[in-house]
Amino acid sequence: MSGGTRSYEFARRLVLMGHEVNMITTYREKKINKYFVTREAGINIHWIPIYYSNHLNFSSRIIAFLKFAWFAYFKAKNISADLIFASSTPLTVSIPGILLSKKKKIPLIFEVRDLWPSVPIALKVLKNNFICFLAKQLEDFVYRYSKVIIALSPTMKKNIIINNKISSSKIIVIPNGSDLKEFKYSSKLEKKFRKKRLWLGNNPLLLYAGTFGKVNNLQYAVNLASALYKINSNIKILLVGNGIEKDNLIKIAKKKKVFQRNIFFEDSVSKYQIREYFSAATICASFVISIKEAWANSANKFFDTLASGKPIFLNHGGWMYDIVNRNNLGIATHSTSIVEVAKN
C-alpha cells in the first residue's frame, strides 16, 4: 500500500521474534462498509470500516479520529494481550490505548510520530480554545500515564521534556528508517521508469513522494519550477502522492505556465513501486512549511532517499537540516530565496 509502513515493519519483526501481534487500523485503499480481519506476515490485522483521507477537511478528520478511537476500543477489549502499543498521529489513538491499558491492567507504550496538538495549533487548523485545551490535557495525560514514550526524533524528545515536563529516562528515540536492500539504486529500475516518461528523457529529476497536505508546503515546489523555467533549466520536478492540496497546486502550476512543462504530478503508488522513482531521481525532496513545530517530524522520504543513495533536498530547518549539512548529504535551503535556489 502507499504511505508509511513503520507500524507494519515493527509488527512483522515482533512476529519473527515470537510475539503474537494484533493490529487495529483502517483500510485506506477504498471505502469499505464492514469490519474484517486478515493475516499479513503473521500479523492479525483488524480493519475497521472508517473512511479517512488527506482530502478530508479538518473537522471531518477529527470525526474520523474519534470514530476510530471508539471502534478500536471495542474491537480490542476482547483481544488478550500483555502490552498495548498506540502509535500517534492522531493523538486520539491514546484514548483507546489508555482505556485498554486500564481495563486489562497492562502497560501502554505510546509512540509520537508527530507533535500533536502543537502542529495543528501552529498551522491554525485547530483554533477553538476549548478544543485546544482538551487536546493539551490529553497529551499531558498520555505522556504521564505511558510506561514508555517513543519519539521519532531528538527534537520531539526535547519538546516533550521541556513543554510537558516528562523525564528523559521515560523517552526513547527511534527515528524512521528504510530498507537498505529494497531501496538500493537499480539502473534497471531507472531505465524502466524513464522509458515510460517521454517528458523526462535523460534530464535531471527532482522527486517529491509523499502527502499533498498543508504542512508539506508543496507550493514551494511549484514556485521553484517557475524560477527554473525562467532560467531555461533542464531540471524536471515530479510530485507523487495525493492530498487535500493537490488540485490547488495543479491550478497554481497551470497559472504559472509550468504544468506539464517542468513540473509533473502523479498519484500515490505502493511502497514497492516507489523504488523505481527513487532509482530514477537525481535528487529527492522533503518539503515542510516554515513552522518550527513541523521541523521535528521524521520523514519517511528522508530515509528512503538516503537508502537509495541519492542526495536530499530540504527547504526547512531542524534536526534533519543539521544532519544534511553536517554530513554533506544534499541541499538544505532554509532561509534561501527561491531565485537563489534555482540558480545554484
C-alpha positions in Angstrom: 0.0 0.0 0.0 1.0 3.6 -0.3 2.2 5.7 2.6 4.3 4.9 5.7 4.9 1.3 6.6 6.6 1.8 10.0 3.9 0.0 12.1 3.9 -2.9 9.7 7.7 -3.2 9.7 7.8 -3.1 13.5 4.9 -5.6 13.8 6.3 -8.2 11.4 9.7 -8.1 13.2 7.9 -8.7 16.5 6.2 -11.7 14.9 9.7 -13.0 13.8 10.8 -12.7 17.4 8.0 -15.0 18.5 5.3 -12.5 19.6 1.6 -12.6 18.7 0.7 -9.3 17.2 -2.9 -7.9 16.7 -3.0 -4.6 14.8 -6.1 -2.4 14.6 -6.3 0.1 11.7 -8.4 1.4 8.9 -8.5 0.3 5.3 -7.5 3.3 3.2 -7.3 1.9 -0.3 -11.0 2.2 -0.9 -14.2 2.7 1.1 -15.5 -0.4 2.9 -18.7 -0.9 4.9 -17.8 -3.8 7.1 -15.2 -4.9 9.6 -12.8 -7.7 8.5 -9.6 -9.4 9.6 -6.6 -10.6 7.5 -3.3 -12.1 8.3 -0.3 -10.4 6.8 3.3 -11.6 7.5 2.0 -13.3 10.6 0.2 -10.2 11.9 -3.6 -10.4 12.7 -4.8 -7.2 11.2 -8.3 -5.9 12.2 -9.6 -3.5 9.5 -12.2 -1.0 10.8 -14.6 0.5 8.2 -13.9 4.2 8.8 -13.1 6.3 5.8 -10.0 8.5 6.1 -8.2 10.5 3.5 -5.9 13.6 3.4 -8.6 15.1 1.1 -11.0 15.4 4.1 -11.3 18.8 5.8 -10.1 19.2 9.3 -13.5 18.7 11.1 -14.2 15.5 9.0 -10.8 14.2 10.0 -11.5 14.9 13.7 -14.8 12.9 13.4 -12.9 10.0 11.7 -10.3 10.1 14.5 -12.9 9.9 17.3 -14.9 7.2 15.5 -11.7 5.1 15.2 -10.9 5.6 18.9 -14.4 4.3 19.8 -14.4 1.3 17.5 -10.8 0.4 18.2 -11.5 0.1 21.9 -14.5 -2.2 21.4 -12.6 -4.4 18.9 -9.5 -4.6 21.1 -11.1 -5.2 24.5 -11.8 -8.9 23.7 -8.2 -9.5 22.5 -5.9 -10.9 25.1 -2.6 -9.0 25.3 0.4 -8.3 27.6 1.1 -4.9 26.1 -0.7 -2.0 24.3 1.2 -0.1 21.7 -0.5 3.1 20.5 1.0 5.0 17.6 0.1 8.6 17.0 -0.9 10.7 15.0 -3.6 11.3 15.6 -3.4 12.0 19.3 -6.8 10.4 19.8 -5.3 6.9 19.4 -4.2 7.4 23.0 -7.9 7.2 24.2 -8.4 3.5 23.4 -4.8 2.9 24.4 -5.3 4.3 27.9 -8.7 2.7 28.4 -7.5 -0.8 27.3 -4.3 -0.4 29.4 -6.5 0.3 32.5 -9.1 -2.4 31.7 -6.5 -5.1 31.1 -4.0 -3.8 33.7 -1.2 -4.0 31.2 1.4 -1.3 30.3 0.9 1.3 27.5 3.7 2.2 25.1 2.9 5.5 23.3 4.6 6.3 20.0 4.8 10.0 19.0 5.1 10.3 15.2 4.1 14.0 15.1 3.8 16.6 17.8 0.1 16.9 18.4 -1.6 19.2 19.2 1.3 21.6 18.7 1.5 21.2 14.9 -2.3 21.8 14.1 -2.3 24.7 16.6 0.7 26.3 14.9 -0.9 25.7 11.5 -4.1 27.4 12.8 -6.2 24.5 11.7 -7.0 23.8 15.4 -8.4 27.2 16.6 -11.1 26.6 19.2 -9.6 27.4 22.6 -11.6 24.8 24.4 -10.6 22.0 22.0 -7.0 23.1 22.1 -7.2 23.0 25.9 -8.7 19.4 25.9 -6.1 18.3 23.3 -3.2 19.6 25.5 -4.8 17.9 28.6 -5.0 14.6 26.7 -1.4 15.0 25.5 -0.1 15.6 29.1 -2.1 12.8 30.5 -1.0 10.1 28.0 2.7 11.1 28.4 2.4 10.8 32.2 0.3 7.6 32.0 2.5 5.7 29.5 5.1 3.3 30.7 7.4 4.3 27.8 7.2 7.1 25.2 8.8 6.5 21.7 9.7 9.8 19.9 10.7 9.7 16.3 13.3 12.5 16.5 15.6 14.1 19.1 13.7 17.3 18.7 10.4 15.6 19.6 12.0 14.2 22.7 13.4 17.6 23.7 10.0 19.2 23.2 8.2 16.6 25.3 10.8 17.1 28.1 10.6 20.9 28.1 6.9 21.5 27.2 5.4 18.6 29.1 7.9 18.2 32.0 8.5 14.5 31.3 11.6 12.7 32.4 14.1 12.0 29.6 14.6 8.4 31.1 11.0 7.6 30.0 11.5 8.6 26.4 13.3 6.5 23.7 14.2 8.0 20.3 13.6 5.6 17.4 13.6 7.6 14.1 12.0 6.3 10.9 14.2 4.2 8.7 14.3 2.5 5.3 15.0 -0.9 3.9 18.5 -0.6 2.5 18.1 -3.7 0.4 14.8 -2.8 -1.2 15.7 0.9 -1.9 19.2 0.2 -3.2 19.8 2.0 -6.5 18.9 -0.1 -9.6 19.9 1.0 -13.1 17.3 -1.4 -14.4 14.5 0.3 -12.5 15.8 3.7 -13.5 15.7 2.8 -17.2 12.2 1.3 -16.9 11.0 4.5 -15.2 12.5 6.9 -17.7 11.4 4.9 -20.7 7.8 5.2 -19.6 8.0 9.0 -19.3 8.9 10.8 -22.6 8.9 14.2 -20.9 11.8 13.2 -18.7 14.4 11.6 -21.0 17.9 12.0 -19.6 17.1 15.2 -17.8 17.8 15.7 -14.1 14.8 14.8 -11.9 13.8 16.3 -8.5 11.4 14.0 -6.9 8.9 14.5 -4.1 7.0 11.5 -2.9 4.5 12.0 -0.1 1.4 13.7 1.1 0.0 16.8 -0.5 -1.1 18.5 2.8 -0.9 22.0 4.2 2.2 21.1 6.3 4.1 19.8 3.3 4.3 23.3 1.7 4.3 22.0 -1.9 3.7 25.4 -3.4 7.4 25.8 -2.8 8.0 23.1 -5.5 5.7 25.0 -7.9 7.5 28.3 -7.2 10.8 26.5 -7.7 9.6 25.1 -11.1 8.6 28.6 -12.2 12.0 30.0 -11.2 13.8 27.1 -13.0 11.6 27.6 -16.1 12.5 31.3 -16.3 16.3 30.5 -16.5 15.7 27.7 -19.0 16.9 25.0 -16.7 16.5 21.4 -17.9 15.6 20.1 -14.4 12.2 18.4 -14.2 10.2 18.2 -11.0 7.8 15.3 -10.2 5.4 15.3 -7.3 3.9 11.9 -6.4 1.1 11.4 -4.0 -2.4 12.6 -3.0 -3.9 15.0 -0.6 -6.2 18.0 0.0 -3.8 20.5 -1.6 -3.2 18.6 -4.9 -5.9 20.2 -7.1 -5.0 23.7 -5.9 -1.3 23.0 -6.7 -2.1 21.9 -10.2 -4.2 25.1 -10.7 -1.2 27.2 -9.5 1.2 25.3 -11.8 -1.1 25.9 -14.7 -1.4 29.6 -13.8 2.4 29.9 -13.7 2.6 28.0 -17.1 4.8 25.3 -15.8 2.3 22.4 -15.5 3.4 19.5 -17.7 6.4 21.6 -18.8 8.9 21.2 -16.0 6.6 20.1 -13.1 4.5 16.9 -13.3 2.0 15.2 -10.9 1.3 11.6 -10.4 -0.9 9.7 -7.9 0.3 7.6 -5.0 1.9 4.3 -5.6 2.8 1.4 -3.3 6.0 1.3 -1.3 7.2 -1.5 -3.6 6.6 0.6 -6.8 8.1 3.8 -5.3 11.5 2.2 -5.5 11.5 2.9 -9.3 11.0 6.6 -8.6 13.9 6.8 -6.2 16.2 5.0 -8.5 15.3 7.3 -11.4 15.6 10.5 -9.3 18.7 12.8 -9.4 17.8 14.3 -6.0 14.8 13.7 -3.7 13.0 16.4 -1.7 11.4 16.6 1.8 9.4 19.8 1.9 7.8 21.2 5.1 6.1 24.5 5.9 8.3 27.1 7.6 6.9 26.5 11.2 9.4 25.1 13.8 6.8 22.8 15.3 6.7 20.9 12.0 10.5 20.5 11.8 10.5 17.8 14.5 9.0 15.3 12.1 10.8 12.1 11.0 10.0 11.9 7.2 9.9 8.5 5.6 11.0 10.2 2.3 14.2 11.5 4.0 15.3 7.9 4.9 14.2 6.4 1.7 16.3 8.9 -0.1 19.4 8.1 1.9 18.7 4.3 1.4 18.6 4.8 -2.3 22.0 6.6 -2.2 20.6 9.9 -3.6 21.2 13.4 -2.2 18.3 15.0 -0.2 16.8 18.5 -0.8 15.4 20.1 2.3 13.6 23.5 2.4 13.3 23.6 6.2 15.4 23.8 9.4 15.5 21.3 12.2 17.4 18.1 13.1 17.3 16.7 9.5 18.8 20.0 8.3 21.6 19.6 10.7 22.3 16.0 9.6 22.3 17.1 5.9 24.8 19.9 6.5 27.0 18.0 8.9 27.4 15.1 6.6 27.1 16.8 3.2 24.1 14.7 2.2 22.5 17.2 -0.2 21.0 20.7 -0.3 19.4 22.4 2.7 17.9 25.7 1.6 16.2 27.1 4.7 16.1 30.9 4.5 17.4 30.9 0.9 15.3 32.6 -1.7 13.7 30.6 -4.5 15.6 32.5 -7.1 19.0 31.7 -5.5 18.0 28.1 -5.1 17.1 27.8 -8.8 20.4 29.5 -9.9 22.5 27.2 -7.7 
